[in-house]
Amino acid sequence: MLIVNLAGALLIVLIVWWFWLYKPKAVEQSEAGFSVVVENGNYSPSRIKLKTGEQHALKFLRKDASPCAEMLLIPQFDIAETLIVNQTTTIRLPEMSAGEYEFHCQMKMYKGVLVVE
Ligand SMILES: [Cu+2]
């Protein structure tokens, strides 16, 4: 019984850490052919640094066939794009002012941030 409770508590800690505390390192979008891989419940990279005052296009490569990964939403810019399995989808971003903009799947299981500076 105690072990069950401990496992439950550990699970809660893990969930809190994963959804609220975990901040992966931001990756600069500079390399040619850079794409965000959508796989195993993750965008990789999930923190993407971009510069202000430039128009960017982000490429998303969806490897996860689960319906969860299908939509890519960037609510601040009214972007809602369908990603096709094993294909790269290019998403054009408007010029952005400095700030952090979330992107996520429909259910917010997949989550990432654009860090514009
Ligand atoms: Cu989802």
Residues whose N, C-alpha, C, O or C-beta is under 5 A from the ligand:
A	BS01	CU	C68 A69 C105 Q106 M107 K108 M109 Y110
